[in-house]
Amino acid sequence: MTDRTQILDTIKAQIEPFNKKGVALTEATTFQGDLEWDSLTVMDFVAAIEDEFEIIITMNMQAEIETVGQLADAVAKLKGDA
């Protein structure tokens, strides 16, 4: 479980520069609703996450990821498959 916790902490740290409104981050925080990110911000953020974890998040996966927790699950799954 610590692996996912570490992933979550890293994701939250990566969100901070993009978190213009200072939203409190939880697993339920949504990128478009809570953080109010546009598609360009999402693309920049996904690129940062891919670099950080050395993974590739497909467009199909991106479309299904709406919350911080879902992103942590996706990263954990991708890292597990690697």
N, C-alpha and C positions, 0 to 999 in steps of 0.2 A: 504493500500500500504506500510505502514511502516514495516509491518511484512516481506514482501519480501525484502525490503531494508536491514533490519536487517539480514535476511538470507544471502543475497549477501555479506554483510560486514563480516559475520562470515566465509563464504566460502573463501573469499579472504584472511582472516587471517589464515585459515587452509592451504591455498595453499603456503603461504610464505616460510615455511621451505623446501618445495619441489621445490620452484622456483629458481633453481640453476642459471638460466641465467638472473634473474632479469627482466623478461618480465613484461611489464605494463599490469595489469589485467583489462579487460573489460568484458562485458557480452558475447562478441563475441570471447574471447580468447579460443582457442581449447587446449585440454589436450595433444593430441598426436602431432598435427602440431606445435602450438606455443610454448608450454612448453616442447615438445619433451620427454614426459614421456613414459617409457616402461610399460609393463603390470604389473610388480611387483610394481612399483611406484603407478600406478593407484589403485591396490588392497590395498596398504597401505593407500592411501589417502581416498578411499571409506570407509575403516574401521574407519578412524579418523572422517569422516563426520557422519557415522552411530552412533558412540559413542557421538559425539557432540550434535546431534539432537534427539538421541534415536529413530532412525528409522531403517528399513531394506530396502536396495536398492537391488532389485532382479537382477539377471544376465541379464534378458531381458531388464530391465530398463537401466542398465549400458551400454548395447550395443547401446542404442538409445541416450545416453548422450554424446555429443561431445564438448559442450561449457560450460563455467561458467554459462551463463544465463539459459541454459537447466537444469543444475544441480540445480540452485536456484528454477526453476519451479517445478522440481521433488520433492525437499525437501518440498516446500510449499504445494504441493498436498498431499504428504505423511503425513505431519503434520496436514493438514486439515481433512484427513480421520481418523486420530487416535482418 
